[in-house]
Amino acid sequence: MPEKDLTMEKYLMRKRALEICCYVAGAGAFGVFMRWLQVMMAFNEEGLVDKSFFNFALPLFCLAAAFMFLRFVDKLRLERYYLPGNFYEALRNEHVIYTVLRWLIGFVMSVGGVMLLISAETDKNAEFLQILAGMAIINGLLFPLHLTSANKPHAAVPKLSCFCAFWPILMLCMWLVTTYKINAINSVLWAYAPEIITHIIAINAFYHIAGFSFGSPNPWRSLFFCMMGCAMCILVIADERYMGMQLMYGASAAMLLMYTWIMVANLLRREKEEEETPQDGFERLR
């Protein structure tokens, strides 16, 4: 492809990345508003859930958002776009604005961890929360290192990249266990179910992102789960919890949104005569 056409293609993909990220952020904003309305209107003074339109509307909205994100992925595939499976090509982020954003997001995550560490001292689940806070502080430091390593194929240490990619999965698993522990005797499912679902989706998102570092990528699933995970992390901010945890959710959403932006911006387009090799285990029979 001529250099001029390649530059134009990169510009168009950055514009496409901005469009998709705006949809994802918009879905998260609408989701947090619906969750806030549910908390305000569906919960009575005793903390129990009454019959409410929002008990039906919120899950329907999440399904609609998932469908919209799937349509984005399908449309990109139909337009013959693909994401290189190589970690350094798929997550390349060399512009100075990427450097500022990844360190800013990591800083917010670490600040959230510090705030949680301080505020959870007197909590009955202090041990779980303090471990989670410590993991969040480390996660805030490792996130920018993970994206920085994608720009240095000759200087990067693969094992360090794998460790950085694995850490947010471990942190979210710890967060999932902590949520179960906090709500062990809580009979109101609606009080914590959205948070549990958010953790599961976010774990899947970071798991697929880690696939690039570990040499086993699945670009389209990575893109879908990053979009869905970002929207869900924004949605659960409507619930009441420690401010440090709110910042951690916000930073997690920003991480997944940044991964979404980078992956879409790095998409390449096949020529019409090129065909994608199927990866179903029967390639050699064709």
C-alpha positions in Angstrom: 0.0 0.0 0.0 1.4 3.5 -0.9 2.6 5.6 2.0 0.0 8.3 1.3 -2.8 5.7 1.4 -1.4 4.1 4.5 -1.3 7.5 6.3 -4.9 8.1 5.3 -5.9 4.6 6.5 -4.3 5.3 9.9 -6.2 8.6 10.1 -9.5 6.9 9.3 -8.9 4.2 11.9 -8.1 6.8 14.6 -11.3 8.5 13.7 -13.1 5.2 13.8 -11.5 4.5 17.2 -12.8 7.8 18.6 -16.3 7.0 17.3 -16.4 3.6 18.9 -15.0 4.8 22.2 -17.6 7.6 22.3 -20.3 4.9 21.9 -18.7 2.8 24.7 -18.4 5.8 27.1 -22.0 6.9 26.2 -23.3 3.4 27.0 -21.5 3.5 30.3 -22.9 6.9 31.1 -26.4 5.8 30.3 -25.9 2.6 32.3 -24.7 4.5 35.4 -27.8 6.7 35.1 -30.2 3.8 34.9 -28.4 2.0 37.8 -28.7 5.2 39.9 -32.4 5.4 39.1 -32.8 1.8 40.1 -31.0 2.4 43.5 -33.1 5.5 44.1 -36.5 4.1 43.1 -36.4 0.3 43.4 -34.9 0.0 46.9 -37.1 0.9 49.9 -36.1 2.4 53.2 -35.2 -1.1 54.6 -32.8 -1.8 51.8 -35.1 -4.4 50.1 -36.0 -4.3 46.4 -39.6 -3.6 45.4 -41.1 -4.3 42.0 -39.8 -1.7 39.6 -39.5 -1.0 35.9 -35.8 -0.6 36.3 -35.4 -4.2 37.6 -36.3 -5.2 34.0 -34.9 -2.2 32.1 -31.3 -2.5 33.5 -30.6 -6.1 32.3 -32.3 -5.3 29.0 -30.0 -2.3 28.6 -26.9 -4.4 29.3 -28.1 -6.9 26.7 -28.7 -4.1 24.2 -25.2 -2.7 24.8 -23.7 -6.1 24.3 -25.6 -6.5 21.0 -24.4 -3.0 19.9 -20.8 -3.9 20.6 -21.1 -7.2 18.8 -22.4 -5.3 15.8 -19.3 -3.1 15.9 -17.1 -6.1 15.8 -19.0 -7.8 13.1 -19.0 -4.7 11.0 -15.2 -4.4 11.2 -14.8 -8.0 10.2 -17.2 -7.6 7.3 -15.1 -4.7 6.1 -12.1 -7.0 6.0 -10.3 -5.4 8.9 -8.0 -7.5 11.1 -5.7 -7.0 14.1 -2.2 -8.4 13.9 -1.7 -11.2 16.5 1.7 -9.9 17.4 1.7 -8.0 20.8 4.0 -5.2 19.5 1.8 -4.6 16.4 -1.6 -5.0 18.1 -1.0 -2.7 21.1 1.5 -0.2 19.6 0.9 3.2 21.1 3.7 5.5 20.3 2.1 9.0 20.3 2.9 11.3 23.2 -0.8 11.5 24.1 -0.8 7.7 24.8 2.2 8.2 27.2 0.3 10.9 29.1 -2.9 8.9 29.2 -1.4 5.5 30.4 0.5 7.2 33.2 -2.5 9.3 34.2 -4.8 6.2 34.3 -2.2 4.3 36.3 -1.9 7.2 38.7 -5.6 7.2 39.3 -5.7 3.5 39.9 -2.8 3.8 42.5 -4.4 6.8 44.2 -7.7 4.7 44.5 -5.7 1.9 46.1 -4.1 4.3 48.6 -7.4 5.9 49.5 -8.9 2.4 50.0 -6.0 1.3 52.1 -6.5 4.3 54.5 -10.3 4.3 54.7 -10.7 0.5 55.2 -8.7 0.3 58.4 -11.8 0.0 60.6 -13.9 -2.1 58.2 -14.8 -5.6 59.4 -13.4 -6.9 56.1 -10.2 -4.8 56.5 -7.8 -7.6 55.6 -9.5 -8.4 52.2 -9.8 -4.7 51.4 -6.2 -3.9 52.3 -4.9 -6.7 50.1 -7.1 -5.4 47.3 -5.8 -1.9 47.8 -2.2 -3.1 47.7 -2.9 -4.9 44.4 -4.5 -1.8 43.0 -1.5 0.3 43.8 0.8 -2.2 42.0 -1.7 -2.4 39.1 -1.5 1.3 38.6 2.3 1.0 38.2 2.2 -2.0 35.9 -0.4 -0.8 33.5 1.7 2.0 31.9 4.7 -0.4 31.8 2.6 -3.0 29.9 1.7 -0.5 27.2 5.2 1.0 27.1 6.7 -2.5 26.4 4.5 -2.7 23.3 6.5 0.1 21.8 9.9 -1.5 22.4 10.0 -4.9 20.6 13.8 -5.1 20.8 14.2 -3.8 24.4 11.1 -5.2 26.0 11.3 -8.2 28.3 8.5 -10.7 27.4 8.2 -12.1 30.9 7.7 -8.6 32.3 5.0 -7.9 29.7 3.3 -11.2 30.7 3.5 -10.3 34.4 2.0 -6.8 33.8 -0.8 -8.3 31.7 -1.6 -11.0 34.3 -1.7 -8.7 37.3 -5.1 -7.0 36.6 -6.7 -10.4 36.2 -5.3 -11.4 39.6 -6.5 -8.1 41.2 -10.0 -8.5 39.8 -10.2 -12.1 41.0 -9.3 -10.8 44.5 -11.9 -8.1 44.1 -14.5 -10.7 43.1 -13.7 -12.7 46.3 -13.8 -9.6 48.4 -17.3 -8.7 47.0 -18.5 -12.2 47.8 -17.1 -11.9 51.4 -18.7 -8.5 51.9 -22.1 -9.7 50.7 -21.9 -13.2 52.3 -25.1 -12.6 54.4 -26.7 -10.1 52.0 -30.0 -11.6 50.7 -30.7 -8.7 48.3 -29.3 -10.0 45.0 -29.8 -6.7 43.3 -27.5 -5.0 45.8 -24.4 -6.8 44.5 -25.2 -8.8 41.4 -24.2 -6.0 38.9 -20.8 -5.7 40.7 -20.3 -9.5 40.4 -21.2 -9.5 36.7 -18.9 -6.5 36.1 -15.9 -8.3 37.7 -16.5 -11.4 35.6 -16.7 -9.4 32.3 -13.7 -7.3 33.2 -11.7 -10.4 34.1 -12.5 -11.8 30.6 -11.4 -8.5 29.1 -8.0 -8.4 30.7 -7.7 -12.2 30.1 -8.0 -11.7 26.4 -5.7 -8.7 26.5 -3.1 -10.9 28.2 -3.4 -13.3 25.3 -1.4 -10.9 23.2 1.5 -11.0 25.7 1.3 -14.7 26.1 1.2 -15.4 22.3 -2.4 -16.6 22.2 -4.5 -13.7 21.0 -8.1 -13.5 20.1 -8.5 -9.9 18.8 -12.2 -9.8 18.2 -13.1 -11.2 21.6 -10.6 -8.9 23.2 -12.2 -5.9 21.5 -15.8 -7.0 22.5 -14.9 -7.7 26.2 -12.9 -4.4 26.5 -16.0 -2.5 25.3 -18.4 -4.3 27.5 -16.1 -4.3 30.5 -15.6 -0.5 30.2 -19.3 0.1 30.1 -20.0 -2.1 33.1 -17.2 -0.6 35.2 -18.8 2.8 34.6 -22.3 1.4 35.3 -21.5 0.2 38.9 -20.0 3.5 39.9 -23.7 4.4 40.8 -23.5 2.1 43.8 -22.4 3.4 47.2 -18.9 2.3 48.3 -15.5 3.6 49.4 -14.2 6.5 47.3 -11.0 4.6 46.6 -13.0 1.7 45.1 -14.9 4.2 42.9 -11.6 5.5 41.6 -10.5 2.0 40.9 -13.6 1.3 38.9 -13.1 4.5 37.0 -9.5 3.6 36.3 -10.4 0.1 35.2 -13.0 1.5 32.8 -10.3 4.0 31.4 -7.8 1.1 31.0 -10.3 -1.0 29.0 -11.4 2.1 26.9 -7.7 2.8 26.1 -7.2 -0.8 25.0 -10.2 -0.5 22.8 -8.9 2.7 21.2 -5.5 1.2 20.6 -6.8 -2.0 19.1 -9.2 -0.2 16.7 -6.5 2.4 15.7 -4.1 -0.5 14.9 -6.5 -2.4 12.7 -5.3 -3.2 9.2 -7.4 -3.9 6.1 -7.0 -6.9 3.8 -7.1 -6.5 0.0 -10.2 -7.9 -1.7 -8.3 -10.9 -3.1 -7.0 -11.8 0.3 -9.0 -14.3 2.4 -8.7 -14.8 6.1 -7.4 -18.3 7.0 -10.0 -20.0 9.2 -8.8 -20.9 12.7 -11.1 -23.8 13.4 -8.6 -26.7 13.4 -9.5 -27.9 9.9 -7.3 -25.4 7.9 -5.2 -28.2 6.4 -8.2 -30.0 5.0 -9.2 -27.0 2.8 
